[in-house]
Amino acid sequence: MTARSFLRSPAGKNLTSAAIAGVVTYLRPARVPTWARRSLLATNTAGTGTAMLLGTDAKAGSAAPLAGKLGSKAGPVEGVAGALTAVTAGVGLLTSKPGLKLDAKVEQMLLNRGVRRPRLLMAVGAVGVVYVIGVVTERAAQAAEKKAAEMQNDERAQLPRTS
């Protein structure tokens, strides 16, 4: 499996996002400068939008709005956009204002309870949470796509046939 195909797979995206979130948690998200936090948010938003506009639903056979305009270039661009989204998703959550506040509170709580290496424990927790959220989100998206395809097929079946 190549790096490109790994990052295009849902499991690869989730694992990559979780691993990066774990590293950032271990190294302290508060150390990420404000300009980098804003860049992460912008990259995540741009990647998500690009993936939506260029993606295709192979099961339903439908293309996203701009996929047809780029032709064969849409797939690679959509793959890069999806990878950028996966990489920035967990880090964006960790470095948000609520994420930074939660990070500080959790670290202090663990220190008060006598945990020797709270950052390590928090990093493991971040990996688990980001991975589970990614899997749940992916499954919800697949279920929604399946339901939309079923509804579309039902509508087509109900259309009157012309001879």
Long-range contacts (C-beta under 8 A, 24 or more apart in sequence): 4-79, 7-79, 7-82, 7-83, 7-86, 8-79, 8-82, 8-83, 10-134, 10-135, 10-138, 12-86, 13-82, 13-83, 13-85, 13-86, 13-134, 14-86, 14-130, 14-131, 14-134, 14-135, 14-138, 15-131, 16-83, 16-86, 16-87, 17-86, 17-87, 17-89, 17-90, 17-130, 17-131, 17-134, 18-90, 18-126, 18-127, 18-128, 18-130, 18-131, 18-134, 19-127, 20-87, 20-90, 20-91, 21-90, 21-91, 21-93, 21-94, 21-126, 21-127, 21-129, 21-130, 22-123, 22-124, 22-126, 22-127, 22-130, 23-123, 24-90, 24-91, 24-94, 24-95, 24-126, 25-94, 25-103, 25-119, 25-122, 25-123, 25-125, 25-126, 26-119, 26-120, 26-122, 26-123, 27-119, 28-103, 28-119, 29-91, 29-94, 29-95, 29-99, 29-100, 29-103, 30-100, 30-103, 30-104, 32-91, 32-95, 36-95, 37-92, 37-95, 37-96, 40-88, 40-91, 40-92, 40-95, 41-88, 41-92, 41-96, 43-84, 43-88, 44-84, 44-85, 44-88, 44-89, 44-92, 46-81, 46-84, 47-81, 47-82, 47-83, 47-84, 47-85, 47-88, 48-81, 48-85, 50-77, 50-78, 50-81, 51-78, 51-81, 51-82, 51-85, 54-78, 54-81, 55-82, 57-145, 57-149, 59-145, 59-146, 59-149, 60-145, 60-148, 60-149, 60-152, 86-134, 89-130, 89-134, 90-126, 90-130, 93-130, 94-126
